[in-house]
């Protein structure tokens, strides 16, 4: 059972990172949406695992600069 849980956790991390990548790509193509995306990421940040949260913080930093 631990192997199944570990695989599910890995899949979740990959999906979170993929979503974060897609969000950053969307913002780069739609700069008018920047403030909405920042608010969206800040809302999701507390629910992310540490690896995904670190990526989200980096994206937020880039968006705010």
Biopython code that builds the backbone (N, CA, C, O; Angstrom):
import numpy as np
from Bio.PDB.StructureBuilder import StructureBuilder

atoms = [
    (1, "UNK", "N", (0.809, -1.209, 0.000)),
    (1, "UNK", "CA", (0.000, 0.000, 0.000)),
    (1, "UNK", "C", (0.851, 1.273, 0.000)),
    (1, "UNK", "O", (0.498, 2.234, -0.682)),
    (2, "UNK", "N", (1.968, 1.307, 0.749)),
    (2, "UNK", "CA", (2.788, 2.529, 0.717)),
    (2, "UNK", "C", (3.270, 2.885, -0.685)),
    (2, "UNK", "O", (3.403, 4.062, -1.020)),
    (3, "UNK", "N", (3.532, 1.860, -1.509)),
    (3, "UNK", "CA", (3.977, 2.148, -2.874)),
    (3, "UNK", "C", (2.891, 2.848, -3.674)),
    (3, "UNK", "O", (3.170, 3.763, -4.448)),
    (4, "UNK", "N", (1.649, 2.414, -3.482)),
    (4, "UNK", "CA", (0.530, 3.044, -4.188)),
    (4, "UNK", "C", (0.354, 4.483, -3.729)),
    (4, "UNK", "O", (0.105, 5.374, -4.541)),
    (5, "UNK", "N", (0.482, 4.706, -2.428)),
    (5, "UNK", "CA", (0.360, 6.062, -1.885)),
    (5, "UNK", "C", (1.492, 6.932, -2.405)),
    (5, "UNK", "O", (1.276, 8.085, -2.778)),
    (6, "UNK", "N", (2.687, 6.385, -2.431)),
    (6, "UNK", "CA", (3.840, 7.132, -2.932)),
    (6, "UNK", "C", (3.649, 7.511, -4.399)),
    (6, "UNK", "O", (3.956, 8.635, -4.796)),
    (7, "UNK", "N", (3.148, 6.586, -5.194)),
    (7, "UNK", "CA", (2.906, 6.887, -6.611)),
    (7, "UNK", "C", (1.850, 7.970, -6.768)),
    (7, "UNK", "O", (1.983, 8.861, -7.607)),
    (8, "UNK", "N", (0.800, 7.889, -5.956)),
    (8, "UNK", "CA", (-0.245, 8.911, -6.026)),
    (8, "UNK", "C", (0.295, 10.279, -5.632)),
    (8, "UNK", "O", (-0.053, 11.287, -6.247)),
    (9, "UNK", "N", (1.144, 10.319, -4.609)),
    (9, "UNK", "CA", (1.749, 11.589, -4.197)),
    (9, "UNK", "C", (2.632, 12.147, -5.307)),
    (9, "UNK", "O", (2.627, 13.352, -5.558)),
    (10, "UNK", "N", (3.380, 11.289, -5.965)),
    (10, "UNK", "CA", (4.229, 11.731, -7.073)),
    (10, "UNK", "C", (3.387, 12.266, -8.224)),
    (10, "UNK", "O", (3.720, 13.292, -8.817)),
    (11, "UNK", "N", (2.307, 11.577, -8.538)),
    (11, "UNK", "CA", (1.418, 12.044, -9.604)),
    (11, "UNK", "C", (0.806, 13.391, -9.258)),
    (11, "UNK", "O", (0.686, 14.264, -10.117)),
    (12, "UNK", "N", (0.420, 13.557, -8.007)),
    (12, "UNK", "CA", (-0.148, 14.829, -7.568)),
    (12, "UNK", "C", (0.875, 15.950, -7.709)),
    (12, "UNK", "O", (0.540, 17.037, -8.180)),
    (13, "UNK", "N", (2.115, 15.697, -7.306)),
    (13, "UNK", "CA", (3.158, 16.712, -7.439)),
    (13, "UNK", "C", (3.385, 17.080, -8.905)),
    (13, "UNK", "O", (3.537, 18.256, -9.237)),
    (14, "UNK", "N", (3.407, 16.089, -9.765)),
    (14, "UNK", "CA", (3.597, 16.358, -11.196)),
    (14, "UNK", "C", (2.449, 17.198, -11.732)),
    (14, "UNK", "O", (2.668, 18.137, -12.497)),
    (15, "UNK", "N", (1.244, 16.868, -11.341)),
    (15, "UNK", "CA", (0.082, 17.632, -11.812)),
    (15, "UNK", "C", (0.108, 19.059, -11.286)),
    (15, "UNK", "O", (-0.205, 19.997, -12.019)),
    (16, "UNK", "N", (0.481, 19.231, -10.018)),
    (16, "UNK", "CA", (0.563, 20.585, -9.473)),
    (16, "UNK", "C", (1.602, 21.397, -10.228)),
    (16, "UNK", "O", (1.357, 22.554, -10.571)),
    (17, "UNK", "N", (2.740, 20.812, -10.486)),
    (17, "UNK", "CA", (3.796, 21.524, -11.207)),
    (17, "UNK", "C", (3.368, 21.844, -12.635)),
    (17, "UNK", "O", (3.693, 22.907, -13.164)),
    (18, "UNK", "N", (2.643, 20.928, -13.251)),
    (18, "UNK", "CA", (2.147, 21.165, -14.606)),
    (18, "UNK", "C", (1.170, 22.330, -14.626)),
    (18, "UNK", "O", (1.235, 23.192, -15.502)),
    (19, "UNK", "N", (0.269, 22.350, -13.661)),
    (19, "UNK", "CA", (-0.701, 23.452, -13.579)),
    (19, "UNK", "C", (0.026, 24.771, -13.367)),
    (19, "UNK", "O", (-0.313, 25.771, -14.001)),
    (20, "UNK", "N", (1.012, 24.789, -12.494)),
    (20, "UNK", "CA", (1.762, 26.020, -12.254)),
    (20, "UNK", "C", (2.485, 26.477, -13.516)),
    (20, "UNK", "O", (2.526, 27.671, -13.812)),
    (21, "UNK", "N", (3.050, 25.542, -14.251)),
    (21, "UNK", "CA", (3.709, 25.892, -15.509)),
    (21, "UNK", "C", (2.705, 26.490, -16.486)),
    (21, "UNK", "O", (2.977, 27.511, -17.117)),
    (22, "UNK", "N", (1.547, 25.853, -16.610)),
    (22, "UNK", "CA", (0.526, 26.354, -17.532)),
    (22, "UNK", "C", (0.027, 27.732, -17.117)),
    (22, "UNK", "O", (-0.237, 28.582, -17.968)),
    (23, "UNK", "N", (-0.103, 27.955, -15.823)),
    (23, "UNK", "CA", (-0.524, 29.270, -15.327)),
    (23, "UNK", "C", (0.510, 30.320, -15.711)),
    (23, "UNK", "O", (0.153, 31.400, -16.180)),
    (24, "UNK", "N", (1.782, 30.011, -15.515)),
    (24, "UNK", "CA", (2.818, 30.996, -15.860)),
    (24, "UNK", "C", (2.845, 31.263, -17.363)),
    (24, "UNK", "O", (3.061, 32.400, -17.782)),
    (25, "UNK", "N", (2.631, 30.240, -18.169)),
    (25, "UNK", "CA", (2.556, 30.432, -19.620)),
    (25, "UNK", "C", (1.355, 31.295, -19.998)),
    (25, "UNK", "O", (1.459, 32.163, -20.864)),
    (26, "UNK", "N", (0.227, 31.058, -19.354)),
    (26, "UNK", "CA", (-0.982, 31.834, -19.629)),
    (26, "UNK", "C", (-0.746, 33.311, -19.334)),
    (26, "UNK", "O", (-1.128, 34.178, -20.119)),
    (27, "UNK", "N", (-0.120, 33.588, -18.210)),
    (27, "UNK", "CA", (0.141, 34.985, -17.842)),
    (27, "UNK", "C", (1.091, 35.631, -18.842)),
    (27, "UNK", "O", (0.925, 36.799, -19.194)),
    (28, "UNK", "N", (2.073, 34.885, -19.296)),
    (28, "UNK", "CA", (3.017, 35.479, -20.250)),
    (28, "UNK", "C", (2.325, 35.833, -21.564)),
    (28, "UNK", "O", (2.763, 36.740, -22.271)),
    (29, "UNK", "N", (1.259, 35.127, -21.890)),
    (29, "UNK", "CA", (0.529, 35.398, -23.136)),
    (29, "UNK", "C", (-0.655, 36.339, -22.936)),
    (29, "UNK", "O", (-1.186, 36.885, -23.903)),
    (30, "UNK", "N", (-1.067, 36.528, -21.691)),
    (30, "UNK", "CA", (-2.222, 37.378, -21.372)),
    (30, "UNK", "C", (-1.888, 38.292, -20.193)),
    (30, "UNK", "O", (-2.418, 38.104, -19.098)),
    (31, "UNK", "N", (-1.026, 39.267, -20.402)),
    (31, "UNK", "CA", (-0.583, 40.117, -19.296)),
    (31, "UNK", "C", (-1.713, 40.853, -18.580)),
    (31, "UNK", "O", (-1.565, 41.216, -17.413)),
    (32, "UNK", "N", (-2.826, 41.075, -19.249)),
    (32, "UNK", "CA", (-3.946, 41.773, -18.608)),
    (32, "UNK", "C", (-4.547, 40.950, -17.469)),
    (32, "UNK", "O", (-5.236, 41.494, -16.607)),
    (33, "UNK", "N", (-4.292, 39.659, -17.463)),
    (33, "UNK", "CA", (-4.829, 38.761, -16.434)),
    (33, "UNK", "C", (-3.895, 38.619, -15.230)),
    (33, "UNK", "O", (-4.196, 37.873, -14.299)),
    (34, "UNK", "N", (-2.790, 39.315, -15.244)),
    (34, "UNK", "CA", (-1.760, 39.161, -14.212)),
    (34, "UNK", "C", (-2.312, 39.274, -12.793)),
    (34, "UNK", "O", (-2.023, 38.414, -11.962)),
    (35, "UNK", "N", (-3.084, 40.294, -12.497)),
    (35, "UNK", "CA", (-3.570, 40.488, -11.121)),
    (35, "UNK", "C", (-4.512, 39.364, -10.698)),
    (35, "UNK", "O", (-4.496, 38.946, -9.540)),
    (36, "UNK", "N", (-5.325, 38.879, -11.616)),
    (36, "UNK", "CA", (-6.235, 37.770, -11.291)),
    (36, "UNK", "C", (-5.457, 36.483, -11.026)),
    (36, "UNK", "O", (-5.811, 35.717, -10.130)),
    (37, "UNK", "N", (-4.413, 36.247, -11.792)),
    (37, "UNK", "CA", (-3.605, 35.044, -11.611)),
    (37, "UNK", "C", (-2.829, 35.117, -10.301)),
    (37, "UNK", "O", (-2.703, 34.114, -9.599)),
    (38, "UNK", "N", (-2.311, 36.288, -9.969)),
    (38, "UNK", "CA", (-1.616, 36.455, -8.693)),
    (38, "UNK", "C", (-2.562, 36.121, -7.546)),
    (38, "UNK", "O", (-2.187, 35.388, -6.630)),
    (39, "UNK", "N", (-3.767, 36.642, -7.585)),
    (39, "UNK", "CA", (-4.754, 36.357, -6.534)),
    (39, "UNK", "C", (-5.075, 34.861, -6.482)),
    (39, "UNK", "O", (-5.201, 34.289, -5.399)),
    (40, "UNK", "N", (-5.205, 34.236, -7.641)),
    (40, "UNK", "CA", (-5.489, 32.802, -7.721)),
    (40, "UNK", "C", (-4.372, 31.990, -7.074)),
    (40, "UNK", "O", (-4.643, 31.098, -6.270)),
    (41, "UNK", "N", (-3.125, 32.288, -7.414)),
    (41, "UNK", "CA", (-1.997, 31.549, -6.847)),
    (41, "UNK", "C", (-1.878, 31.767, -5.348)),
    (41, "UNK", "O", (-1.604, 30.828, -4.601)),
    (42, "UNK", "N", (-2.082, 32.996, -4.905)),
    (42, "UNK", "CA", (-2.002, 33.273, -3.470)),
    (42, "UNK", "C", (-3.083, 32.521, -2.698)),
    (42, "UNK", "O", (-2.868, 32.124, -1.554)),
    (43, "UNK", "N", (-4.234, 32.328, -3.316)),
    (43, "UNK", "CA", (-5.314, 31.580, -2.671)),
    (43, "UNK", "C", (-4.974, 30.085, -2.577)),
    (43, "UNK", "O", (-5.303, 29.438, -1.583)),
    (44, "UNK", "N", (-4.326, 29.546, -3.594)),
    (44, "UNK", "CA", (-3.991, 28.119, -3.623)),
    (44, "UNK", "C", (-2.751, 27.765, -2.815)),
    (44, "UNK", "O", (-2.613, 26.629, -2.359)),
    (45, "UNK", "N", (-1.868, 28.700, -2.636)),
    (45, "UNK", "CA", (-0.570, 28.442, -2.016)),
    (45, "UNK", "C", (-0.646, 27.655, -0.703)),
    (45, "UNK", "O", (0.123, 26.708, -0.540)),
    (46, "UNK", "N", (-1.527, 27.996, 0.237)),
    (46, "UNK", "CA", (-1.548, 27.257, 1.507)),
    (46, "UNK", "C", (-1.905, 25.773, 1.367)),
    (46, "UNK", "O", (-1.572, 24.979, 2.246)),
    (47, "UNK", "N", (-2.569, 25.392, 0.289)),
    (47, "UNK", "CA", (-2.997, 24.002, 0.120)),
    (47, "UNK", "C", (-2.018, 23.154, -0.685)),
    (47, "UNK", "O", (-2.251, 21.962, -0.883)),
    (48, "UNK", "N", (-0.931, 23.752, -1.147)),
    (48, "UNK", "CA", (0.033, 23.019, -1.978)),
    (48, "UNK", "C", (1.060, 22.310, -1.110)),
    (48, "UNK", "O", (1.345, 22.727, 0.013)),
    (49, "UNK", "N", (1.615, 21.217, -1.659)),
    (49, "UNK", "CA", (2.735, 20.590, -0.963)),
    (49, "UNK", "C", (3.947, 21.512, -1.113)),
    (49, "UNK", "O", (3.926, 22.457, -1.901)),
    (50, "UNK", "N", (4.985, 21.229, -0.357)),
    (50, "UNK", "CA", (6.122, 22.160, -0.286)),
    (50, "UNK", "C", (6.806, 22.369, -1.638)),
    (50, "UNK", "O", (7.184, 23.492, -1.970)),
    (51, "UNK", "N", (6.968, 21.310, -2.412)),
    (51, "UNK", "CA", (7.646, 21.448, -3.711)),
    (51, "UNK", "C", (6.841, 22.326, -4.662)),
    (51, "UNK", "O", (7.395, 23.208, -5.318)),
    (52, "UNK", "N", (5.550, 22.088, -4.734)),
    (52, "UNK", "CA", (4.697, 22.899, -5.610)),
    (52, "UNK", "C", (4.599, 24.327, -5.090)),
    (52, "UNK", "O", (4.576, 25.278, -5.871)),
    (53, "UNK", "N", (4.541, 24.475, -3.771)),
    (53, "UNK", "CA", (4.458, 25.815, -3.183)),
    (53, "UNK", "C", (5.705, 26.629, -3.512)),
    (53, "UNK", "O", (5.617, 27.831, -3.764)),
    (54, "UNK", "N", (6.857, 25.978, -3.510)),
    (54, "UNK", "CA", (8.091, 26.687, -3.850)),
    (54, "UNK", "C", (8.039, 27.190, -5.293)),
    (54, "UNK", "O", (8.436, 28.320, -5.579)),
    (55, "UNK", "N", (7.555, 26.355, -6.183)),
    (55, "UNK", "CA", (7.411, 26.765, -7.585)),
    (55, "UNK", "C", (6.423, 27.918, -7.690)),
    (55, "UNK", "O", (6.667, 28.886, -8.411)),
    (56, "UNK", "N", (5.312, 27.817, -6.974)),
    (56, "UNK", "CA", (4.302, 28.877, -7.001)),
    (56, "UNK", "C", (4.872, 30.183, -6.467)),
    (56, "UNK", "O", (4.602, 31.250, -7.019)),
    (57, "UNK", "N", (5.665, 30.108, -5.392)),
    (57, "UNK", "CA", (6.281, 31.332, -4.849)),
    (57, "UNK", "C", (7.223, 31.969, -5.870)),
    (57, "UNK", "O", (7.268, 33.193, -5.997)),
    (58, "UNK", "N", (7.970, 31.147, -6.590)),
    (58, "UNK", "CA", (8.867, 31.674, -7.623)),
    (58, "UNK", "C", (8.071, 32.350, -8.738)),
    (58, "UNK", "O", (8.445, 33.424, -9.210)),
    (59, "UNK", "N", (6.982, 31.724, -9.153)),
    (59, "UNK", "CA", (6.137, 32.321, -10.186)),
    (59, "UNK", "C", (5.538, 33.624, -9.681)),
    (59, "UNK", "O", (5.516, 34.621, -10.402)),
    (60, "UNK", "N", (5.049, 33.621, -8.439)),
    (60, "UNK", "CA", (4.482, 34.849, -7.863)),
    (60, "UNK", "C", (5.524, 35.956, -7.818)),
    (60, "UNK", "O", (5.231, 37.108, -8.137)),
    (61, "UNK", "N", (6.730, 35.604, -7.423)),
    (61, "UNK", "CA", (7.801, 36.609, -7.375)),
    (61, "UNK", "C", (8.035, 37.208, -8.762)),
    (61, "UNK", "O", (8.149, 38.424, -8.910)),
    (62, "UNK", "N", (8.105, 36.343, -9.773)),
    (62, "UNK", "CA", (8.308, 36.826, -11.144)),
    (62, "UNK", "C", (7.150, 37.696, -11.615)),
    (62, "UNK", "O", (7.358, 38.685, -12.317)),
    (63, "UNK", "N", (5.930, 37.330, -11.230)),
    (63, "UNK", "CA", (4.759, 38.096, -11.654)),
    (63, "UNK", "C", (4.699, 39.466, -10.989)),
    (63, "UNK", "O", (4.229, 40.434, -11.587)),
    (64, "UNK", "N", (5.172, 39.541, -9.762)),
    (64, "UNK", "CA", (5.082, 40.795, -9.010)),
    (64, "UNK", "C", (6.200, 41.761, -9.354)),
    (64, "UNK", "O", (6.115, 42.944, -9.023)),
    (65, "UNK", "N", (7.236, 41.286, -10.004)),
    (65, "UNK", "CA", (8.382, 42.146, -10.347)),
    (65, "UNK", "C", (8.104, 42.898, -11.613)),
    (65, "UNK", "O", (8.946, 43.674, -12.068)),
]
sb = StructureBuilder()
sb.init_structure("model")
sb.init_model(0)
sb.init_chain("A")
sb.init_seg("    ")
for serial, (resi, resn, name, xyz) in enumerate(atoms, 1):
    if name == "N":
        sb.init_residue(resn, " ", resi, " ")
    sb.init_atom(name, np.array(xyz, "f"), 0.0, 1.0, " ", f" {name:<3s}", serial, name[0])
structure = sb.get_structure()
